[in-house]
Structure formats: structure tokens, C-alpha cells
Amino acid sequence: MRLCSVLGSKRALLRVTLMCGAALFAPAAGYASDLEDRVADLERKLDLILQKLEGSAAPLSYSETAALRDAGAAIEAGKIENPNAPPATSGPGLPLQTVELDTPGGVSAQRTDPPKPKEGLGFEVGDTSVKFSGYVKLDTSLSRTTGGDLPTNSLGRDFYLPALVPVGGDGDGVDIDFNPRETRFTFDMKSARGGHDIGGRIEFDFQVTSDGNERVSNSFTPRMRQAYLTVDNWLFGQAWSTFQDVAALPDNLDFIGPAESTVFERQPMIRYTRGGWQFAIEQPETTIADLANGGARMLPGDDFAPDFVGRYNHKRDWGHVTAAVIGRALHVEEGMGGSVEDTAVGYGASISGKIKTFDKDDFRFMVTAGNGIGRYIGLNLDNDAVIDAEGRLDLIPTYTFFTSYRHFWTPNWRSNFTYGFFRADTPEFQGEGVGLTDAAQSVHVNLIHTPIRKLDIGVEYIFADRETDNELDGQLHRLQFSSKYSF
């Protein structure tokens, strides 16, 4: 039954809702003047709603729609009397999430209440619910490298980036760094229009950007991490790759943790989700190692087909397991490091998950293997392919895994024990230069205290080792202190 049919007329709606207010706020004797003030205020608010309905000046907000819904529900339930309504008939009340309103011209239009934010700093913009969340974090680290120094502005000093672990250098390097760049803020939007669920996310942090100097400003430029919209089961925009299982990432203080063995990629895509299934076409990019130039990375930038990803998420009370596959068309034009134009098919698979064990403990893992998927693993630790002697693409096979166990010593104290391993069958490198990464591994052990909800203070030890195909080696030892407040 439509709301306006129940009320009889828009002016009847005003009277009925005032009666609702009187029923809800009726005070004891001696407070009549306060009741009159409340009713007068309610009358002014409902006049604004009626003006919108009569003139269609603007869409009703969530709170306005809720007022209409509550008035209709009160009448349907028989809590108040509607003098202009026909005799009551049996039947269910109005749905909790959907009401129907008469618009000018007699056309019926449906409005669906947008879901309210569950946590965080939520607010409303028109008929859209917006949630602002994120965290503030400071990392302080003391690092020692055995294969030479990390340069002053190296990203490898902000977090563990396996490709930047120095190898083959003389002497140890010791560095201390203070880093607030992981600080992050996120806007999530949800609405319902025309019978469709509409949403989106915009997320920023300060990692991997240009910055000021350590002498005075210590400035950091914001960067966009994610920006996408959703329409029912569809996602359009930049998000975590469908090939990556974010829910399986370890609870480490380092930005990523076992980066050498983690599928890690954010990029533009179009994704469809149906139950546990996900299918996506994502931005392509071929990365090639130029062996004639010390293994330097080349980006041809002339891909003609997207990367295709399929994924299934199996969730139960004991946790979840995810399986994903990827197919790629790698391409290089003639003259881009090769003597001929060539295309090769890359492919890979990944199995990951998070499994509950005892009490609040859990076990996390990820196993990934493929041919020509170097861009997706270890922050592009290795490339997708090299140019062989005939000038054609020679794909690089990779095999990686990590395991991580999280143990709660008490409700407020926890530790994580993480190990990651990476291996690539890179072609034999000839000539000067560092060459390509042949193997890498890391160990992470931490202790985290949560004295107050959403406040974490902890310490983590990181050991990492990197080897290249021309037998150069380097290690990283890092002690990291972190404090993080989420909101």
C-alpha cells in the first residue's frame, strides 16, 4: 500500500505525523507548553517536506524519508488514528527499507533508504551515506644492510621493498628513519537509487610520493590509492587486483610484510561479482628486462588486450580460502629492445586464505606460481620477460609462498610469525651490472600491544635476504617501532 493512499492527502500526512509526535513525546501534566513547542517545530520541518513533494524541488533526504516511513508504519500498526483513511484492512506494514510516494502527476516513485554507516565518522550528503575512516601511523626503524648503503631517499628505507635490498656492495650500511607516510584516510559512499545499490570508495595515503626535506618541512604529497564506483554487482575504477587476496595479508607492522612473496597490485579494472565468484578485466602492462643493459626494466606500453582474472572465495565460520587465476597477453613492438614484434601468453594461479585455529589465533598463507606474471608479485621484484637472442619475448617463471601465524598472548597482546620465499628461473645473465633477482626471502616477528581499542603499539624484527642470478647477495636487518590509531 502506498504511503499517500494510507494518509489520504499530503496535509493529512502533516496532521498524522504531528499525532505521532504527540504520542511519542506526550509528557506528564505541567509540561504542556514544552509539548506545544515540540509540535510547532515538527510542523515547520514537515512543511519543508511537503514543499519538496509539491514542487519536486529536491530529492528527499534519508531523515525525511524516514519520517514519512515512520508515520505510515504507525498508522498501519494501529498505534494512531488517521481520520482521512478508509477503514483499516489486514496486511503487513510498510517495508523497513522501502517506501512509495505519490509524485506530481500521479506517477508512483520508489525511494529506498541508503544503509547507514556501521562504524567510523559517518554522515549524510543528500540521500548518500558517507563514512570517513582511516588511521594515523608513525614508524621508527633502525636498519642495517650488508650489501651497501640504502640511498637517502630510497623507498627501501620507508618499508621492506625486496628489489631495493642492496647486493654486491662494500661494507655495512646503518640508517635510522622516522616515517609517518603510511597514514591513510578513506571515504566510502553508499546509496540506493532507482532500485539499484550504488557505492564507491576514494582512498589516499602518502607513500611512494615526492616529499620535502628532513631539514625543515618533512612534507609528503597525498596520492590516490583507490578510486572506484559500484553498481549492484559491478565495480568500475581502481581497486585491489582481483588476483590479490587482501584478507590473507599478515598482521605485520611493516607496510606489506613478506613483500617478496605477496601478490600486490592496485589498478583500474571492470569487475563482476556473483556470490563467491569474481571476474575482471584489468589494466595490462608488460615489463621486460633488458639484459643488454644490465637488466634494466623496459615498459613498451603498447599492450593490446587487458589482463583477465577469475577468482572464487570460499568463506565459512572457520575462515576463508581463495583461488584465483590470471591470463595475460604480453606484447613488445619491434625496436623496443627486440628485433621483431612479438606477443606471448602469460598465466598464473594463486591459492590463499586465513584459517582460525585456537581461540583468537589464525593461520594465513599464500602460494602463487606462474609464467610471465612478475609484475604482480613482490612489487614487481622480477619482470614478466626478457628479450632472447632472437629478439623475442622469453617469459620468466616465478614461484612464491608465505605463511604467517598470529597468536594472542592475552586479549591485548599478540604476536605474528611470518616467513616469505620467492624464486624465479631467470635467464643466465652475462655482462656488467647487478642482474635480475633470482631468489629472496624474509622473516618477520613482532609483538603488538592494544592498550585501548583501535590503538596499536608494537615492535617488529625483519630479516631479509636477496640473491641475483650473477651470484650477488645482500641482507637487511631492521628493528621497527610503530604506533597506529585507527578511526
N, C-alpha and C positions, 0 to 999 in steps of 0.2 A: 504494500500500500504506500502510495506516495505521501510524503510528509504534508504537502499543501492540501491534499484531499482530506487528510485526517484533521487538520486545523480549520479547514473551511475557507479561510482567506488569510492574507498576509497580516491584516490588522488583528485578526483573531489570534494569530501566532504571537503577537505582542502581548495581548491580554493573557493568553495561556502561559507564556513564559514568565510573566510577572507573577502569575499564580504559583508557578513552580518556585520562583524566588521566595514568595511569601511562605510556602510550605517548608522550604529548606531552611529559611533564616528566621522563622517566626519566633520572637523572643518572649520571655515572660512579661507579665504586666509591669508597666513602668518604663518600657523601652520602645514604646510606640513611635516616638519621634525618630529613633535610630532606624527602625524598620522603614519608615517613610523615606528617609534619605537613601537607604539602600535600593528601594523600589524605584525612586526617581533616577538614580544613577543607572540602574539596569534598563530603564525605559530609554534613556539617552543612547545607550550602547545599541539597543535593538533598533532604534530609529535609523542608526547608521547602516545596520544590516539591511533593513527594508529599503533604504535608498539605493543600495547596491543591487538588490533584487529587482527593483522597479526600473532602474536606469542602466543596469548592466555596466556600471562604471568600472568595476574591478572584480576579479575573482575573489570568492570568499576565502578568508584565511583559515588555518586549521582550527583556531579557537572559535571563530564564528560558526563554522560548520558544526563543531562540537556542541555549541549552544543550541542550534536547531535540532540536532540529533537527540540531545538530552530532553528537550521539550517534547518531541514526538514520542520518545520512549516512555516518558512519564504518563502521557495520555494513553498510550497503548496498554500500559501496565495497570491503568485504572487508578493511579495514585491521585490524579486531579481530574476535575470535570471540565469538559470542553463544551460550552453552551451552543456552539455553532456546528458541532459534529453530529452526524447521523447516529442512530442507536448503535451501541457497541456490538461488535461481532467477534467471534473467537478467531484466534490465529496468533502466530508468533509476532513478537515486537520487531522493531527495525533492526537490521544488522548492526553490529557494533562498529564495523569499518566502512559501511556504505550507506549513503542516504540519497534520495532522489528529490530533486527540486523542480518546481514549475518555473520556467524562464519566460520572459516576454514573448508573446506569440503562441503560447501554449505548447512549446516544444519541451519535452522532458529531457533533462540533462543529469548525468550521474557524477557525483563527486565522491572520491574515495579518500579517507583520511590518510595522510602520509604517516609512516611509522615514526614514533618519537625516538630520539637518540637514547640508548640504554645507559651509556656512561659518558664521562667526559663533559666538556663545556658545550652543551647543546643549545641551539637557538633556532628560531624560525625566520625564514625570509619568504614572505608570501605563503604559498602552500608547500614550500620545501623545507624539510628538516635538515639542519646542518649541524655537524658535530666537529668540533675542533679538538684535536688530540696531538700527542707527540711526547717528546721528552727532552730534557736538558742533561748533557753529559760532559764530564771532564775526564780525559785520560792523561796520566802521567807515566812515562815509560823511561826505563834505563836499558839501553841496547848495546850489545857487543857483537860485532861481525868479524869473522876470521879471514874473509877473503878480500878485505879492503874496507874503506870508509863508505858509508852512505852519504851522498851529497847533501848539502844543507837543505835544499827544498825538495828532496826526494819524497815521493808518496810512501815509500817503504819505511819512512820514519813515523808516519801517521798511523799505519796499520800494517799487518803482515801481508805483503804482496810478493808472492814467491818469485816472480820473474825479476824482482829487483834485489834479491839477496846477492851481495857481491861474491864473485868467484874469481880465483886466479890472481888476486891482488896480494901485495906485500903488507904484512903486519895487521894488527887488530885495529878495529875502529870502535870507539866508545862514545855514545851520544845520550843526552838526556833531553826529553821533549815534553812540553805541555800542549795538549790538543783538545779543544772544545768542538771540533768541526763535525763530529757525529751528531750533534744537537739537531733535532728534527721536528717539523710540525706538519700536520696533515689535516686537510679538510675533506670530510665525507658528506655527500649530499644524497638525500632520498626524497622521492616524491611519487605521487600517483596521479596520472593524467590520462583521460580517455580510456580508462580500463587497463592501462599499462603501468608497470613499475619502472620508474626512471631513477637513475642514480649516477654517481660519479665520484671521483677522487682526484685531488690535487695535493701533491706532497713535495716538500722541499727539505734539503739539508745543506751542509756547507763543505762536504767532502769533495776532493779532486777538483778544486777551483783555484783561480788566481787569488792571491791574498796580498795583504800589506807586508810590513816588515816587523821583525821582532824587536826593533829598537824603540818604536813608538806606538803604532796603531794596532798591530796584530789583527788586521781586518781579514774577513773572509766573505767571499761573494756567494750569495744563495744560488743553488742550482735545482732544477726540476728533476725529481726522481721519477714520479709517476704523474700521469695526467690522462684520465680516461673517463668515458661515459658508458653507462649500461642501460640497455633497453630490454626488459624481461630477461631472456637467456643470452643475450648478445652483449659483447664488450667491444668497444672501439677506442683505441688510443694506446698510450704507452703504459705497460704494466710489466710485472714479472713474467718472464717467458713461461709458456705452458710446459716447457721441458724441465722446468725447475720446481722442486718441491720445497717451498719456503718453510712449511710447517715442520720439516725434518732438520732444519739447521740447529746446530748445537747451541747451548746456553753459555756462550763464551763472552768474555769481556772485550776481546779483540773485535774489530768491526765485522769480520766474517768468520774467523776461526780457522778451520782447516781449508784454507782457500785453494790450495793446490789440487784438492780432490772434490771440490764442490762445483756443481752446475750453478752458474751465477750469471744472469743476464736479464736486463730490462730493455725493452724495445717496443716500437709501435707494432700493433697487430690487430687482427679481427678474430675474435674467439666466440665459439658457440658452446654452451654448457647444457647438458641434459642429464639430470641425475648425477651419477658419478663420472659420466663421460665428458671429455672436453676435446674440441677440435679447433685448430687455429692455423691461420696463415700469418707468418711473421716476417719482419724486415730481414732481407738477406744481406750478407756482407762476406766476401771471400777474403781471407788473409793468407798471404803467401810469403814464405821465407826465401830471400834472395841469397842463395849460397855463394854466389859470385861476389857478394858484397858483405861478407862477414855474417850472414844470416839475418840481415836487416829485413824488417817487415815491409811488405808492399800491400797496398789496398787498391786493386784495379778499379773498384767502384762501378763495374758495368754488368752487374748481375741482372738476369732477365726473368727470374722466377723466384717467388717467395720461398721461405723455409716452411715445410709442412710438419705439424706436430699433432700427435694423438696421445691421449692420456686417460687413465682410469684411476679414480680414487676409491679405495675400499675402506670405509670407516665403520668401526664397531666400538663397543664400550671399552675394549682393551687398547684402543688406539687406531692407527690407520697404516695402510700400505698403499703406495702409489707406484704405478708402472707407466712409463712414457717412452715413446719412440719418436724419432725425427728423421726426415728426409730432406736433402739439400741438393741443389744444382749449382755447383761451384764453377765459376767461369773466369777466363782471362782472355783479353784481347791480344792480338798479335802486337808485339813490341813492348808489352808490359812485362818485361823480364823473360819472356819466352819468344821463340822464333815463329810460333804458329798460334792461331786462335784455338782454344781448347776448352772443353766442358767435361766435368767429372761429377759423378753422383756420390755425395757423402751421406752417411747414415749413422745412427747410433741408438742406444737404448739405455734407460736408467731405471733402477728399482730403488725405492727409498721408503722410509717410514719412521714412525715414532710409536713405540710399544710400551705400555705401562707394565711395571714389574711388581715391586713391593711398596705398599703404602703410596707415597707420592713420587717414588723413583720412576725413571723411564730410561729406555734404551733407544738411541737414534742411529740411523745408518743411511748410507747412500752408496750405491755401486753403479758405475757408469762405464760404458765401453762403446767405441765407435771408430769410424774411419772418416776423417775429414770433418771433425766436429771440434777442433781445437779452440775455436772462438768461444765456445760455450763452457769450457772447463778451466778452472783455475785463473779466472780473469785474463783469458787468452794467454795462458802460460806458454803454450806452443801454438803454432799456426795450423791452418787447415791442410796446407800442402806446400810442397816445394816445386821448383821447376827442374825437371830432369835434364839429362844430357841432350835429349832431342827437343827440348823446349816445351815439353808438355807437363801437365799437372801430375804430380806424384803425391797422392794423399798420405797423410800421417796418421797411423793408428794410435789410439790412446786407451789406457786402462786406468781407472781410478776407483778408490773407495775411501770412506771414512766411517768410523764407529765412535759413538760418544755415549757415556753413561752418566746420568745425573742422579746424585744421591743427596737426600735431605738428612743431615745430621740431627737437626731439630726443625720445628716449623719455620724458624727464622734464619737457619744456617744451611747452606747447600754447597756442594762441590760438583764439578764436571771434569771427567777424564776423557780426553779426545785424542784420537790418532787418525792422521790422514796420509794417504800414499798416492803418488802419481807416477805413471810410466808411459813413455812414448817411444815408438820404434822409428826414430828419426834416421834419415839417410846419413851415411858417414860424411862428416864434414872435413873438407880439405882447405887449407889456407889459414890466413891470419884472422884473429877475432875470437870472440867468446864462443860462438857457435850456438846451437839450439839446446834447450833444456831436455835432457834425457830422462832424468828422474828427480823427484822431490818428495819430501816427507816432513811432517811436523807433529809435535806433541804439545798438548795444552792441558794444564792442570790449574784449577782455580779454587778459591774459597770466597763465597759471596754471603754477605750478611744483609738481611732486610729488617732493620730495626722498626721501621714504620711502613705500612702498606704503600707500595709503588716507589719506595726509596731503596736502592741497592748500593752497597759499598763493598768493594772487593779487590782482590789481588790475584793476578794470573801470571804463571810462568810459561813461556813459549820457547820451544826449541825447534829449529827448522834447519833442514839440510837440502842443498841443491847441487846437482851434478849436470854437466853438459856432455854432449856427445864427443867432445875432444878432451875428455877426462879432466876438466877443470872442476874444482869443488869449493864450496863455501858454506859456512854455517852462521846461524843467527841465534843468539841467546837474548831473551828480553824478559824483563820483570815489569809488569804493568799494573798500576793502581787506577781504579775507576770509581767514580761516584755518578749515579744516574737517578734522576727523578722523572717518573712518567706521569702524564696527566691525560 
